[in-house]
Amino acid sequence: MKKFFNKAKSQLQDSSSAQKPIPQQDQQNVIRPPTAEDVIQYRYHHGVNLGSVFVLEKWLFSDMFIDQAHGDSELDAVDAHFKAHGLDQTRQKWEAHWANAVSDQDWEFLTKEAKCTSIRLPIGYFTLGGEFCKGTPFENVAGVYTNAWPAVTNLVSKARSYNIGVLVDLHALPGGANSDAHSGSSTGKPELWTSRTNLRRSCQALVELASRIKDMPGIIGLQLVNEAVFDAKGMYDWYEDVIGDISKVNDSLPIYISDAWDLDRALQWTNKRHAFSNLPRNPVIIDTHKYYTFSDKDRSQAPHQIISRISSELAELDGKAGSLSDRGEAQVVIGEYSCVLDGQTWGRSRPEEKDSLVQQFGHAQSQKWQEKAGGSYFWTWKMQWMDGGEWGFVEQTKKRNILPPQSLTLSTAELQSRIQHAQSKRRELGSQARNAHEEYWSRTSPDTDFQHDLYTQGWDVGFSDAQSFFGMRTQVNSGAEGGDKVGMLEVWTKKRLLESAQRGAFTWEWEQGFRAGIGAFYSTAGI
């Protein structure tokens, strides 16, 4: 804690000219109770990807690929069908695929059995309609996508009616952010990063998306790119440019970025974006993917060896999260994971052990992601071959191989009882926390004139926020049981710090109190 204080004091004395702190006198406390939309955006996201609906992948939906399609991507499928059957039939087939992707029964399963809070929705730049297809490989088939965006908005609206949020993921960008078919085409080249035209078009598409989803209920964020190729040239400069342009349209929209398979570097970048700088205020969340089946290292290990690796995952966050008074946010979500292991890995265990090992693998991941990340999205929800095996969210949920946070399984009666208990202890807990804080700093730095009232103010806001998140479902009559937690803690803390108007040398006291207040509610409520 003393190290934290010294770093905060050093930050005050040595501010960066590139990220000049905002003058304190310009600030006004605008903290208000969390809204239902706040909770949907910033709670822990126990989620799933809805892949291969708006960006096709042949291995998931082969029926969308006629024999004349010679690749595995969206472009291969739509171009072949268009040439063979014409615009009208192709548009009808694609629109039927979008409309029938998720049934009411599917939504019921997602909310009641899976306890899902949000979905990650891959789309392409072509999903925005014909205007964004001009000058691209999709220009000839642009008419197929005339009603693609309305299909997206219908899905978002339906999800929101089930208290499920949607992360809009621009999975397929002009040129492709990686060499795989899920980037929209089968060129095998990540040509986004080597073309100014593609980068400009991608930025335009993202700004348009930010504009379209502004004030749309249920949107939890916008992902700029999926699985950027490792060490993509100019990626972080492009991120900064795009975030700057988006902020002019929507400065509160959470922005998700790909870590390009290098989480530590991504965290270093976000840590440099100080919360009190003159940079855009949009919260930035790092999307990292965790698979254990594709590399030579994965294939060379037995299941139990891979399972043992999970406990040390996300160690990159150590020392980078937990303090926004002296650095930028360090918020991570697991944008994709699965229960799949390679055949060579399974060859290193007995066949009769597989079911048990898959469950151990899924449980280890569930526990780790809930402990260290702001959310996790299983790959994937839908495929032609339901329930999907170890790739299938439905199958792994039914087998209880992946588990939701315990708080999402509570009955309404149990939830209300825990809230009442925590509320009855609030004054006592707040007093104890304030006294412990004052005593520590009186011993550690007796000659410093602290502002301990800031700690109390932060503690009160934190406790109230945690209680609001936990009880929001009962307040809005969503019909869903369970209580939500502030899963996106780093970016929620940033939001509250900015709203609090605290900018002085002792801002860290407000932040410490805020985090302690959240923790006090959870420990008292038993979650």
N, C-alpha and C positions, 0 to 999 in steps of 0.2 A: 504493500500500500504506500509506503514511503517512497519507493521507486516511482510509483504512479504520480505522486504529488510533485516530485522533483522534475519529472518529464513535463508535467502540465505547466510548471513555473518556467521551465526552459522554453517551452513553446511560446509562452507569452512574451518572453524577452527576445526571441529570435524568429519572428514571423517571416514567412516567405514573401518576396516581392511578387512572385507569380500568382500567389493565392492570398492576396491581402485580406485580412479579416474585415468583416462588415462593421462599420462604426456602431458602437453600442447604443448611442442615442437615437439611432434610426429604428430601434426595435420596440415592439410592443407585445406583451403577453397575449397570445390568441388561443391558448389551450382551451379546448372544449371537450366534453365527454366523447368517447369514440362512437362513431356511427356504425350502422350495420355494414356499410360498404367498407369502412376502415377495417372491421373485423374480417371480412371476406378477403381483403388484400393482404393483411399483415398477420393472420393466424398461421399456425403450423399447417403446411399443405401436405396432407396425406392424399396423394394424387396418382393419376394415371395418364399416359399419353393416349390420345385418339389419333393414332397414326394411320396412314394410308387411306384417308378419306378425301382430304383436299390435296394431298401430295401422295400419289400412288406409289406403292412398292410391290413388285410382282410376287415376291415370296409371301406376301400377306393376302393379296387379292388378285390371284392369277386370272380370274374370270373377266377382269377388265382389260386383259391383254389378248387380242386375237392372234392367230397364227402369224400374221404378217408383221407383228411387232417384234423387232429384232433386238430389243433391249429391255431393261427392267425398270425404266423410269416413267414418270408421268408423261413426258414428251413422247416417248416411244409408244405408249399406249394410245394417247389421244390422236397423234398424227396418223398411226396405222388405221385406227377406226374411222377417222375422218376421210381418209383416202378411199377406204373400202365402202363406206356406207353414207358419206355425206354429212353435212352440218346438222340437219334436223335430228337424225337418228343418234348421232354422237352426243349432241346436247341433251337429248332425252335420257340417254343411258347414264351420262355423267350426273345429271340432275337427280335421277332416281337413286344413284349411289349416295349422293350427299343426303338426300331426304330420308332414306331408309337406314342410314348408318346406325342410328340409335333409336330404339323403341321406348315407349313409356315403361315397359317392363325392365328395360336396361337401366333407366334412370332410377327406378325403384330399388333395383339391386345395388346400384352405386351408392345411394344415400343410406339405405336401411341395413344392408348386409356388409358392404365394403367399408362403410363409414367414410366415404371419400369426401374431401372438402373442395377439390378443384381438379380440373383437367388441363393438361398442356395440349394445345391444339395446333399442330403443324399446318401451315398454309404456304402458298407460293405467291410470288409477285403477280402471277397471272390470275390469282384468285380475286384481285382487285378489279378485274374487268379488262375490256379490250384496250382502253387507253394505255395501260401499262404493258401490253403485249407488243405495241408498235416498236419495230426495230429490233425485236428479239426473235429467237427461234419459235416462239409461240404465236407470232403474228398471223400466220395462215389459219390457225385454229382459234383465234381470239373469240369468235362468236360462241364457242362452247361455254365460255366463262361469263356470259352475260348475266346470269343469275347466281353466280358463285358467291358473291358477297352477301346478297340477301339470305342465302343458305347458312352462311356463317352467323349472321345476326339472329336468325331463327334459332340456331343451336345455342348461342349464348343466352338468349332469352329463356329458352327451355331449361337450361342448366340453372340459371338464376332462380327459376321457380322452384327448384329442388334444393336451394341454398348451396349450390355448387358454383364456384368461380371458374373463370377461364383465363388461362395464360395464352395470349395470342403469340405464336412462335413463327416468325418468318423463316421457315425451314428451307425454302427454295428461293435463292436470290439470283439475279442475272449473272450468268457465268459460273455460278456454283461456288460456295465457300469451301467445298472439299471435292474430292474426286469420286464420291459415291453416287449411286443412282438416286438416293433419297434427296439429293440436291436439286432434282427436277429434270435432269438430263443425263445422258450416258456418255458424255465426252471423255470422262476419266481424268479431267483436268480441273483444278480449282481456279478458274479464270476470273473470279471476282477480284482477286487481290492484284492482278497484273493489268487491269484495265480501268482507266479513269472513268470511262463511259459506264462500265458496270457498277463501279462504286457510286457514281453520281445517281444512276437510276435506282440503285438500292436505297440510297439515302432518301430520294424522292418518294419511293414506295413506303418507307418507314414513317416519314413525316405525314404522308397521306393516311396511313393506318392510325397514327397517333391522333389525328384530327377526327377520323371516323369513330374511334372508340372513346373519345372524350365524353365523359358524363354517361357512358353506356353502363347500366347496372350489371354487376357481376364480373367486370373485367378486373383481373388482378395485376396485369402488367403486360408489357410488350417485349418480346425477345428479339434482339436485333439480328441474330444469326445463330444457326445451329451447327455445332461441331466444326468450327473453323479449323482449317488445316494447321498443324503444328508450326509455330513460328511464322505465322502469316505476315507478309510484308506490309508494314504500315497499319496494322490492325488497330492499335491503340490510338493512333492519331485519327483514324477514321471513326472509332468509337466516340472520341471527344467531339468531333465535328457533328456527328449524327445526334448525339445527346444535346448539343447546343441548339441544333435546329428544332429538335422535338420540344425542347423546353419553351421555345417561343410559342408553341401551339398548346402544350399541356405540361406545365412545370411541376405537376404533382404525380404524374404517371410513373410507377415503378418500371425501371428499365433493367432487363435481364441481358447479360452478355455471355458469350462463350469463352471459356478459359483456354481454348485452343490446346487442350491436353497438357496444360502447364498451369496448375492451380496456384503454385507459389508466386509465379510471375504476375498472374492476374490479381492476387491479393496485394502484392507490392504496389500495383498501379492504383487500386482502389484506396489503399491506405494513404497514398499521396494526395488524394482528393479531399482535403480537409473540409469538414462539415461547415465551418464558418468562413470559407473562402468566397471569392466572387464567381465560383463555378456554378453551373446550373444546380438547382435544388433537388432535381429528381433523384430518388433513391436508386442506387445501382446494386444489383444482385448478380453474383457470379454463378453461372450454370456449369456444373462439372458432371461428367458422366462416368459411371462406375460399372465396368464389365470385367468379367474374370474368365473369359472363354476364347479371346482372340489372339493373345500373344503367345510366343514360345514359352515364356515363363509360366503362364497359366497352364498350358498344355502339359508342361513337365511336372506339375504338382498334383498330388492326390487331393481329393475333396477336403479332407480334414486340414491339410496345409493351407488351402485357400481360405477356408473358414477362419482359421487362426489369424489370417492377415487382416480381417475386418476390424478387429479391435483397435488397430493402430491407424486406421484411415482418418483422413481429414486432420492429421497432425499439423498440416500447414497453417491451420487457424491459430495454433498456440502462439501467444505473444502478439497476435495481430488483431484479435477481436477483444471486446470488453472495455474499450476506451475510445470515446469519440471527442473528448476534450482536447486531444493532442494528435489526432489522425483521422483519416477517412474511414468509412464503414468497411467491415469485413464480413459481408453476408453471403452465404453460400447455400445453394439448393442442389440437390441431386436431380438433374433433369431427366436422366435415364438410368435405369438399372434393371436387372432381371434375376431370375433364379437359374439361369442357364450356365452349365459347365460343359466343356468340350468332351467328346467321346474318349479322347486319350486320358483325360482326367478321371472319367468314370471307370476306365480300364484299370485304374489303380485302386479300386475298391471292389467289394463283393456286390453282385447284383441285388441281393436281398437287403443291402444297406441303403440303397438309393433313396427310397422314400424318406427315411429318417434323416439322411444327410441333406437332402433338398430342404427339409424343414429347418434343420439347424442353420443352413446357409441363409435362408430367408429371414429367420428370427434374428440372426446376428446383424444382418443389414438393417432390418427394421429398427432394432435397438440403437445402432450406431447413428443412423440418419436422424432419428428423433433426438438423440443426445447432442449432436454437433451441428446439424444443418437446420435451415429454416423450412425445409420441406423436401419431399421426394416424390418422383413420378415414375411409376413402373412402366416399362416398355413390354407389352402394349395392351390396349383394351380390346380391340376388334381385329379379327382376321377371318378368312374364309373357313378356316379349320378350328372353329371354337371347340373346346374352351382354351386351347392354345398351349397346353403343356407348360414347360418352364418359362416360355415367352408370354404366357397368358395371365393377365391380371385376374380374370374371372376364376380360372382354375386354381391359381395360387391363393386367392382369397377363400374360395370354398374349402380348400384343404388346410386353411389356417397356416399356410407357410409364410405369409406376410401378414403383419399385424398392425392395426391402427393404434394411435396413441390411446392409452388407457382412459383418458378423459373423455374421448369420443364415445365410449361404451356405457357411460353412466346414464341411468334413468333420470327423468326430469325431477322426480321426488328426491333422489339421492343428490343431484346437483344442487337443488334448492337448500337441502339440509346442510351441505358443505359451505355454501355461500353464507348462510345464517351463522354457522359456527365461526367462520373466518371474520365476519363482521363483528361478532361479539367480542373477539380478541383484538380488534384493530387498534383501539386506543392504547391498550397495554403493550402491544407489539411495537407500535410507533414510538412510544416513550422509551422502551428498552433499546430500540435501535438508535435513537438520538443520543441517549446516555452513553452507549458503547462507543459511538462515533466520537463524541466529545472527549471521553476519557482517553481514547487512543491517541488523538491528536494533541491533547494536553501533555501527555507523556512524551510523544515523539517530537513535537516542535512547540515547546512551551512559550516561546517568544513571538510566535506568529499570531496575528490578529485575524482569525478565520471568520467565515460567514456561515456558521452552522445552521442558521435558519434556512439556507438554501438546501441543505441536506434534508431537512424536514419537509420542505416544499416538494422536493423531488420524490421523497418517500410517499407522500400522500397521493401524488399523481400516479406513481407506479402501482400502488396498492389498488387504487380505484380503476386504473386501466385493466389490470389483471382480472379484477372482479367483473368488469364490463364485458371483456372478451368471453369469460367463462359463462356468463349468464345471458349473453345476447340472444341465443336461440329461443329462450323462454320469453324474452321481451318482444320479439318480432313475430312470434307465433309461426315459426318456420315449419313446424311439424316434425322437425328432426330432433332426436334426443342427443344427449351428450353436450359437453362443454369445450369450447375452444381455448387454446393457449396462445400467448403472444409468441408465435414461433419465429417470426422474422424480427427477432429482438434487436439486432443491430440497426436496421433501417427504421424500425419503429422508434427506437431511442433517438436516432438522428432527427426524425420528424418532430418528436416532442421537445428536443433541445432547441430546435429552430423556432418552434412555437412559443417556447418559454421566455424568450428574449434574454436569456442568460448568456453573456459574452465576456464577463470579467475574468480576473485571475482565479476565481474560485468556482468557475463553472463546473469543474470536476466534482465539487461537493453535491451540486444538484444532480449530476449524472449518477454518482454513486448512490445517492438516496433513492433515485428513481429505480435503478436496478435492484436495490435492496428491497424496495417496496413490492415490486413484482415477485421477487423470491419469497418474501414473507407471506404473501397471499397463497402462493402455491404450496408452501410447506404446511401452512395451517389448514388449507383445504384438502391436503393429502393427495396432491397430484404432481 
